[in-house]
Amino acid sequence: MRSKGNQLSLLRLETRWSVEECSYRLMLQTNDLHTPEEWLAWERSTDDSQAGRELEERLDDIAVVFGVDRQYFHQTEKSSKTQTKVLKLPLK
């Protein structure tokens, strides 16, 4: 089973956003500073680590940034392929 951090990393790679872009978009969503280093720590975290717990607290805002449901991060490998719908955001 993938960790939430691993799923966050895969989602970022699918959108082709940089770590800096993601932390900037999250900053705009939350009106709170999030550094690229913090974002990378979340992507590399396990669910039971300190960074993993911080990621869990921010999942609602991260889900909004990516246009996915929070449940995306709670799905298993098998169910994520059949039940998850990632919304494509228009590129400008």
Backbone torsions as a table, in degrees:
resi	resn	phi	psi	omega
1	MET	NA	136.6	-179.7
2	ARG	-78.5	148.2	174.1
3	SER	-79.5	164.4	177.9
4	LYS	-63.8	-35.1	177.2
5	GLY	-63.9	-41.0	178.0
6	ASN	-65.3	-41.4	178.6
7	GLN	-66.0	-36.2	176.2
8	LEU	-62.3	-43.3	179.3
9	SER	-62.1	-45.5	179.2
10	LEU	-63.7	-38.4	178.4
11	LEU	-65.1	-42.2	177.9
12	ARG	-62.4	-43.6	-179.9
13	LEU	-65.1	-35.3	178.6
14	GLU	-65.8	-35.5	178.8
15	THR	-81.8	-13.4	-179.4
16	ARG	64.6	30.8	174.8
17	TRP	-92.0	147.2	175.4
18	SER	-78.0	166.8	176.0
19	VAL	-61.2	-39.2	179.8
20	GLU	-63.8	-41.8	178.3
21	GLU	-61.6	-43.9	-179.2
22	CYS	-64.6	-45.6	-179.6
23	SER	-66.2	-34.3	177.0
24	TYR	-66.6	-45.2	179.3
25	ARG	-63.8	-37.7	177.3
26	LEU	-68.0	-36.6	176.7
27	MET	-61.0	-42.4	178.2
28	LEU	-65.6	-37.4	-179.7
29	GLN	-67.8	-41.9	-172.3
30	THR	-100.3	-12.9	-174.2
31	ASN	56.9	38.6	-179.8
32	ASP	-141.0	144.7	-176.7
33	LEU	-72.2	127.5	173.6
34	HIS	-131.4	120.3	-175.8
35	THR	-87.4	157.5	174.4
36	PRO	-58.6	-34.2	178.6
37	GLU	-64.6	-39.6	177.9
38	GLU	-64.6	-42.4	178.8
39	TRP	-61.0	-45.8	178.5
40	LEU	-61.8	-37.8	177.8
41	ALA	-62.7	-38.0	177.9
42	TRP	-65.4	-43.9	-178.9
43	GLU	-63.5	-32.4	-177.4
44	ARG	-90.9	-1.3	-172.8
45	SER	-80.2	157.4	168.5
46	THR	-97.6	163.0	-175.9
47	ASP	-64.8	-26.8	-177.3
48	ASP	-98.4	6.0	178.5
49	SER	-87.2	168.8	178.6
50	GLN	-61.8	-44.7	178.5
51	ALA	-64.5	-35.1	177.4
52	GLY	-65.3	-37.7	176.7
53	ARG	-68.8	-37.7	176.2
54	GLU	-64.6	-40.8	177.2
55	LEU	-60.8	-43.9	179.3
56	GLU	-57.1	-39.0	-180.0
57	GLU	-67.1	-25.5	-175.3
58	ARG	-105.6	5.8	-174.5
59	LEU	-60.0	-36.3	-180.0
60	ASP	-60.2	-47.2	179.8
61	ASP	-68.9	-38.1	178.4
62	ILE	-64.7	-40.2	178.1
63	ALA	-61.7	-39.6	177.5
64	VAL	-63.8	-43.1	-179.9
65	VAL	-58.2	-41.0	-177.7
66	PHE	-91.0	-8.1	179.9
67	GLY	72.3	34.1	177.6
68	VAL	-122.1	164.1	175.0
69	ASP	-78.9	148.3	178.7
70	ARG	-55.9	-29.9	-178.9
71	GLN	-63.5	-18.8	176.0
72	TYR	-52.7	-38.9	-175.8
73	PHE	-81.1	-8.4	-178.5
74	HIS	-106.9	3.4	-177.1
75	GLN	-86.8	153.9	175.4
76	THR	-81.7	170.0	179.1
77	GLU	-57.5	-45.4	-176.0
78	LYS	-65.4	-45.7	-176.8
79	SER	-76.1	-26.2	-177.5
80	SER	-66.8	-27.3	-179.8
81	LYS	-74.9	-27.4	-174.5
82	THR	-104.9	-22.7	-172.5
83	GLN	-111.9	-14.3	-175.1
84	THR	-91.6	134.1	175.3
85	LYS	-120.8	113.4	177.6
86	VAL	-92.7	126.2	179.3
87	LEU	-81.7	130.8	177.3
88	LYS	-83.5	126.1	178.7
89	LEU	-89.8	141.3	-179.0
90	PRO	-66.8	136.9	176.0
91	LEU	-89.5	135.5	-179.6
92	LYS	-108.6	NA	NA
